[in-house]
């Protein structure tokens, strides 16, 4: 892979959300070498309270590990890990960058809605790149 190489994926066509996570098309990176994922949701809130997106990674396509955020506690030296979820609270088309670590060959992006599903829509596209 060279700097600037990238691939685009349609993860989820525009559709109404459900109240449980539904995975889109899994991104298969068996050719490897990519170190950055950028998620491009296109969200219409309708009557929802929010849309939530989670990202999971796998080295074997079977066992997935959710993206994690860490918060240090300076007094005790403890680092607390949290399962990351990206929350969209209004009609919005964000750009969400997520690092890809060496050896991760499959990426699963799932979405759900909270509140009343009426008139909500979410499409998700993604790009993987070597930056």
PADO-413916 format. One record per residue: residue in three letters; x, y, z of N, C-alpha, C in turn; residue number from 1. Coordinates in steps of 0.001 Angstrom, whole numbers, plus 524288, in hexadecimal, padded with zeros to 5 digits. Layout:
N
<node 'ALA' <X Y Z> <X Y Z> <X Y Z> NUM>
...
// end
This chain:
131
<node 'UNK' <8033B 7FB61 80000> <80000 80000 80000> <80365 804DB 80000> 1>
<node 'UNK' <801B3 808A8 7FD4C> <80461 80DA8 7FD3C> <800F3 811BC 7FFD5> 2>
<node 'UNK' <8036C 815DF 801B2> <8008C 81A42 803EF> <7FC72 81C12 80009> 3>
<node 'UNK' <7F7B4 81CE1 801E8> <7F37F 81ED4 7FE98> <7F019 81A9F 7FC28> 4>
<node 'UNK' <7F1CA 815A9 7FC65> <7EE7E 81174 7FA5F> <7E97F 81121 7FD9D> 5>
<node 'UNK' <7E50D 8102B 7FB00> <7E028 80FB7 7FDE1> <7DC3B 80C6C 7FAE4> 6>
<node 'UNK' <7D839 80AAB 7FDC7> <7D3D1 807CB 7FB83> <7CEDC 809D7 7FDF5> 7>
<node 'UNK' <7CAA4 80A12 7FAE9> <7C590 80BDC 7FCD8> <7C1C9 80743 7FD38> 8>
<node 'UNK' <7BE41 8079B 80115> <7BA6F 80376 80203> <7B519 805D6 80335> 9>
<node 'UNK' <7B0FD 80352 80151> <7ABB1 80476 80311> <7AA88 8008D 80759> 10>
<node 'UNK' <7A9F4 8027E 80C1E> <7A909 7FF1E 810A1> <7A330 7FE44 81171> 11>
<node 'UNK' <7A02D 8026D 810A4> <79A83 80237 8118A> <797E2 805FE 80DCA> 12>
<node 'UNK' <7942D 803FE 80AB2> <790FE 80772 80778> <78D40 80A71 80B02> 13>
<node 'UNK' <78B59 80ED0 8093D> <787C7 81205 80C52> <782E1 80EEC 80DAD> 14>
<node 'UNK' <781D2 80E9D 812CF> <77D44 80BAB 814AF> <77BD2 80D9B 81A1B> 15>
<node 'UNK' <77701 80C64 81BB3> <77520 80DAC 820ED> <77815 80A49 824DA> 16>
<node 'UNK' <77962 80C88 8294B> <77C2B 809BB 82D62> <77879 8065B 830A4> 17>
<node 'UNK' <77AAF 802A4 8338B> <777D5 7FF94 83766> <77A07 800DA 83CC5> 18>
<node 'UNK' <77798 7FED9 840E7> <7796D 80017 8462E> <77D92 7FC4B 84833> 19>
<node 'UNK' <77F7D 7F8D2 844E2> <783DD 7F56A 8463C> <78803 7F5ED 841F9> 20>
<node 'UNK' <78CDE 7F4FC 8436E> <7911E 7F578 83FA5> <79071 7F19F 83B2A> 21>
<node 'UNK' <79110 7F39B 8366B> <79105 7F06A 831B3> <7961B 7F18B 82ED6> 22>
<node 'UNK' <79904 7ED6F 82DB1> <79E05 7EE0B 82AF8> <79D21 7EEF9 82531> 23>
<node 'UNK' <7A055 7F255 82307> <7A063 7F329 81D68> <7A3F7 7EF24 81AE1> 24>
<node 'UNK' <7A533 7EFF3 815F3> <7A8C7 7EC88 81324> <7AE26 7ECD1 815B7> 25>
<node 'UNK' <7B052 7E851 8171E> <7B572 7E827 819A1> <7B99D 7E9A2 815A1> 26>
<node 'UNK' <7BD2B 7ED00 81741> <7C193 7EE95 813FC> <7C5DA 7EA7C 814A9> 27>
<node 'UNK' <7C766 7E807 81050> <7CB5E 7E3F8 81060> <7D06D 7E636 80E35> 28>
<node 'UNK' <7D46E 7E650 81180> <7D976 7E89B 80FFD> <7DDB3 7E473 80FAB> 29>
<node 'UNK' <7DC8C 7E002 80D54> <7E05A 7DBC8 80D3D> <7E547 7DD3A 80A45> 30>
<node 'UNK' <7E50A 7E14C 806FC> <7E9CF 7E312 8045F> <7ED06 7E69B 807F8> 31>
<node 'UNK' <7EACD 7E81F 80C72> <7ED91 7EADC 810A7> <7F028 7EFF6 80F1E> 32>
<node 'UNK' <7F345 7F1E7 812C9> <7F65F 7F687 811DC> <7F3AF 7FBAE 81304> 33>
<node 'UNK' <7EEAE 7FBAA 81441> <7EBF3 8008D 81555> <7EC4B 801D3 81B2D> 34>
<node 'UNK' <7ECD8 806DC 81C6E> <7ED56 8085A 821EE> <7E95E 80C74 823A8> 35>
<node 'UNK' <7E5B3 80DDD 8203F> <7E1D1 811D4 821B1> <7DC8B 81080 81F3C> 36>
<node 'UNK' <7D87F 810C8 82279> <7D31A 81036 820C0> <7D084 81580 82165> 37>
<node 'UNK' <7CD8A 8172D 81D83> <7CA59 81BE2 81E0F> <7C4C4 81A58 81CB7> 38>
<node 'UNK' <7C13F 81B41 8207A> <7BBBE 819F1 81FD9> <7B8CE 81EE4 81E4C> 39>
<node 'UNK' <7B57F 81E6E 81A4A> <7B25F 822D2 8185B> <7AC94 8218C 818E4> 40>
<node 'UNK' <7AA43 82277 81D84> <7A4A5 821A7 81E19> <7A1A4 8262D 81B9A> 41>
<node 'UNK' <79D27 82503 81984> <7998F 828FE 8179A> <79472 8280F 81A82> 42>
<node 'UNK' <7934A 82B7F 81E4E> <78F1F 82A81 8220F> <78ADB 82E99 821BD> 43>
<node 'UNK' <78600 82CB6 82161> <78156 82FF9 821E3> <77E95 82E2F 826D5> 44>
<node 'UNK' <77E14 8319B 82AB3> <77C3D 83011 82FE4> <7766D 82EA5 83013> 45>
<node 'UNK' <7731F 83114 82CE1> <76D8B 82FF5 82D24> <76B94 830B5 832AE> 46>
<node 'UNK' <768E0 82CC7 834DA> <766D5 82D12 83A34> <76A69 82A83 83E3C> 47>
<node 'UNK' <76F04 828D8 83C9A> <772A9 82650 8403A> <774CD 82A21 84443> 48>
<node 'UNK' <776C5 827F6 8488A> <779D5 82AF2 84C48> <77F70 82B36 84A63> 49>
<node 'UNK' <78185 826B9 84874> <786D8 82686 8466D> <787A7 82198 84336> 50>
<node 'UNK' <78BF9 82195 84056> <78DF4 81CD4 83DD2> <79320 81B9B 84076> 51>
<node 'UNK' <79444 8169A 84112> <7992C 81501 8436A> <79BEF 81137 83FC2> 52>
<node 'UNK' <7A103 811FB 83F39> <7A439 80ECA 83BBD> <7A89E 80C67 83EFA> 53>
<node 'UNK' <7A973 8074F 83E5B> <7ADEE 804DA 840ED> <7B14C 80235 83CCB> 54>
<node 'UNK' <7B65F 801FA 83DF7> <7BA38 7FFCB 83A60> <7BCFD 7FB4F 83D25> 55>
<node 'UNK' <7BD54 7F6DF 83A75> <7BFFA 7F253 83C9A> <7C416 7F05F 838BB> 56>
<node 'UNK' <7C868 7EE50 83ADE> <7CCC4 7EC78 837B8> <7CDD2 7E6BC 838D0> 57>
<node 'UNK' <7CFC8 7E3FC 834DE> <7D10E 7DE7B 83573> <7D5FE 7DD32 83269> 58>
<node 'UNK' <7D8F7 7D98B 8347B> <7DD94 7D791 831B7> <7DC60 7D28C 82EC7> 59>
<node 'UNK' <7D7D3 7D018 82FFC> <7D68C 7CB19 82D89> <7D125 7CAF6 82AF0> 60>
<node 'UNK' <7CE29 7CF39 82B50> <7C8F3 7CF5B 828FF> <7C4D4 7CCA4 82C45> 61>
<node 'UNK' <7C643 7CAC4 830E4> <7C2A0 7C7FB 8344D> <7C209 7CAAB 83991> 62>
<node 'UNK' <7C663 7CBBF 83C1F> <7C662 7CE37 8413D> <7C753 7D40C 84084> 63>
<node 'UNK' <7C384 7D73D 84235> <7C3D3 7DCE6 84184> <7C4B0 7DFA1 846C1> 64>
<node 'UNK' <7C78A 7E400 8468E> <7C8A8 7E734 84B26> <7C6E1 7ECC2 849FA> 65>
<node 'UNK' <7C3AD 7EEE7 84D78> <7C178 7F41D 84C9C> <7C58B 7F858 84D78> 66>
<node 'UNK' <7C533 7FC6E 84A4D> <7C87A 8010F 84AF8> <7C808 802E9 850A2> 67>
<node 'UNK' <7CC5D 80486 852E0> <7CC8B 805D2 85866> <7CED9 80B3A 85942> 68>
<node 'UNK' <7CCD3 80DEC 85D2E> <7CF10 812DC 85EFC> <7D10E 811FD 86480> 69>
<node 'UNK' <7D538 814B6 865DD> <7D771 8141C 86B12> <7D79D 81951 86DE0> 70>
<node 'UNK' <7D6BB 81914 872FD> <7D6D3 81DC3 8763A> <7DA6D 81CBE 87ADE> 71>
<node 'UNK' <7DEC5 81F98 87B38> <7E246 81ECB 87FAD> <7E02B 8216C 8849D> 72>
<node 'UNK' <7E138 81F05 888FD> <7E00C 8215C 88E0A> <7E551 82272 8909B> 73>
<node 'UNK' <7E6DB 82754 890CB> <7EC1D 828BE 8927F> <7ED4B 8273A 89823> 74>
<node 'UNK' <7E989 8277D 89B90> <7EA89 82670 8A116> <7EC12 820BF 8A209> 75>
<node 'UNK' <7E993 81D1A 89F47> <7EA93 81798 8A04F> <7EE08 81507 89C30> 76>
<node 'UNK' <7EED2 817AB 897C3> <7F1CD 8154D 89384> <7EEA8 81158 8906A> 77>
<node 'UNK' <7E9A1 810EE 89182> <7E634 80D41 88ECB> <7E457 80F9F 889AC> 78>
<node 'UNK' <7E433 80C69 885A3> <7E201 80E0B 880A4> <7DCFB 80AF8 87FD7> 79>
<node 'UNK' <7D8A2 80DB6 87F2A> <7D38E 80B40 87E64> <7D257 80B25 8788F> 80>
<node 'UNK' <7D103 80686 8768F> <7CFA7 805E7 8710B> <7C9B7 805D7 87069> 81>
<node 'UNK' <7C7E6 80876 86C68> <7C254 808BB 86B30> <7C172 806EB 86599> 82>
<node 'UNK' <7BD54 803E0 864B1> <7BBCB 80277 85F60> <7B9E1 80771 85CB2> 83>
<node 'UNK' <7BC35 808BD 8584D> <7BAF5 80DA0 855A1> <7B61D 80D0A 8523A> 84>
<node 'UNK' <7B2DB 81108 85259> <7AE62 81181 84ED6> <7AE3F 81720 84CF8> 85>
<node 'UNK' <7AD58 817D8 847FA> <7AD00 81D15 845B8> <7A739 81E8C 8457E> 86>
<node 'UNK' <7A5B7 822B6 84838> <7A038 82444 848B6> <79F2A 82914 84568> 87>
<node 'UNK' <79B29 828C2 84219> <79982 82D23 83ED1> <79433 82EF5 840CF> 88>
<node 'UNK' <793E4 833CF 8429E> <78F1F 835C1 84507> <78C0B 8398B 841AE> 89>
<node 'UNK' <78D92 83A35 83CC6> <78AB0 83DA6 8393A> <78BD9 83BF1 833A5> 90>
<node 'UNK' <788C8 83DF2 82FE6> <789DC 83CDD 82A6D> <78F59 83ED7 82955> 91>
<node 'UNK' <792AB 83B59 82764> <7983C 83C7F 82770> <79B13 838D3 823BE> 92>
<node 'UNK' <79F2A 83AB2 82135> <7A280 83786 81DD1> <7A82B 8381C 81F99> 93>
<node 'UNK' <7A9A2 8358A 823E6> <7AEE0 8363C 82604> <7B308 83305 82321> 94>
<node 'UNK' <7B7C9 833EF 82498> <7BC55 830E7 822E2> <7BEB1 82EB7 827E5> 95>
<node 'UNK' <7BED2 82986 82875> <7C09D 82714 82D49> <7C592 823EA 82C22> 96>
<node 'UNK' <7CA2E 825DC 82DA7> <7CF07 822EA 82CCB> <7D009 81F07 83139> 97>
<node 'UNK' <7D1C7 81A58 82FCD> <7D2F2 8163A 8339A> <7D7ED 8136F 831C4> 98>
<node 'UNK' <7DBDE 812F3 83532> <7E0A0 81031 83392> <7DFB5 80A58 832EA> 99>
<node 'UNK' <7E290 807FE 82F4E> <7E293 80258 82E86> <7E7EB 80069 83049> 100>
<node 'UNK' <7E7F8 7FC6C 8338D> <7ECE8 7FA5D 83582> <7EEC7 7F5CF 8322D> 101>
<node 'UNK' <7F3C6 7F500 83218> <7F63B 7F0E7 82F07> <7F3A9 7EB9B 83004> 102>
<node 'UNK' <7F285 7E8D3 82BE6> <7F053 7E397 82C59> <7EA68 7E359 82C67> 103>
<node 'UNK' <7E7C8 7E7CA 82CF5> <7E211 7E7C7 82CE3> <7E040 7E777 82734> 104>
<node 'UNK' <7DD72 7E349 825FD> <7DBFF 7E247 8208D> <7D62D 7E2D2 81F6E> 105>
<node 'UNK' <7D2F3 7E361 82386> <7CD51 7E3E8 822CE> <7CB49 7E848 82651> 106>
<node 'UNK' <7C7DE 7EB89 82427> <7C58D 7EFD7 82719> <7BFA2 7EF70 8268C> 107>
<node 'UNK' <7BD01 7EF54 82B0B> <7B743 7EF15 82B1E> <7B53F 7F438 82D5F> 108>
<node 'UNK' <7B1EF 7F6E3 82A6B> <7AF93 7FBC7 82C23> <7A9BB 7FACA 82CBC> 109>
<node 'UNK' <7A7B7 7FBC1 8317A> <7A231 7FAC7 832A2> <79F94 7FFD6 83451> 110>
<node 'UNK' <79A6C 80024 833A2> <7978B 804DB 83514> <79249 80371 83771> 111>
<node 'UNK' <79064 806FC 83AD1> <78B25 80679 83D09> <78907 80BEC 83E0D> 112>
<node 'UNK' <783F5 80C36 83EE7> <78177 8111E 8404A> <77F5D 810E8 845D0> 113>
<node 'UNK' <77EB9 81579 84833> <77C1C 815CC 84D42> <77784 81985 84CA7> 114>
<node 'UNK' <77317 81818 84EDD> <76E67 81B52 84E5D> <76AB8 8190B 84A5C> 115>
<node 'UNK' <76799 81C68 847F7> <763B8 81AD1 84413> <7663C 81ABB 83EAF> 116>
<node 'UNK' <765E1 81653 83BFD> <768B6 8157E 83715> <7666C 81870 83260> 117>
<node 'UNK' <761DF 81AB8 832E3> <75F26 81D32 82E88> <7628B 8213D 82BBD> 118>
<node 'UNK' <762BC 820D3 82691> <7656B 8248C 8231B> <76B4D 824F2 823F4> 119>
<node 'UNK' <76D9B 82139 826AF> <77349 82141 82756> <775C6 81E47 822D3> 120>
<node 'UNK' <77A65 8200B 8213A> <77D5F 81D57 81D2E> <78326 81D99 81E83> 121>
<node 'UNK' <785EE 81959 81D70> <78B8F 81957 81E24> <78E12 81629 819CF> 122>
<node 'UNK' <791C4 8188F 8172B> <79526 815DE 8136C> <79AAF 8164F 81590> 123>
<node 'UNK' <79DE3 8124A 814A5> <7A34A 8127B 81668> <7A6E0 810C9 811F8> 124>
<node 'UNK' <7AA84 81433 810B1> <7AEC2 812F6 80D1C> <7B3D1 81342 81030> 125>
<node 'UNK' <7B7DD 810B8 80E42> <7BCD0 810D4 81110> <7C148 8109C 80D29> 126>
<node 'UNK' <7C5A9 812AC 80ED7> <7CA79 8127C 80BE6> <7CEB4 81053 80F78> 127>
<node 'UNK' <7D1ED 80CD6 80D76> <7D69F 80B2F 81040> <7DB34 80D58 80D28> 128>
<node 'UNK' <7DF42 80EFE 81002> <7E3A9 81179 80D76> <7E8BA 81018 81031> 129>
<node 'UNK' <7ECE8 810F0 80D74> <7F221 81080 80F96> <7F432 81619 80FF7> 130>
<node 'UNK' <7F45E 81833 814B9> <7F60E 81DA1 8156C> <7FAFC 81DFE 818A2> 131>
// end
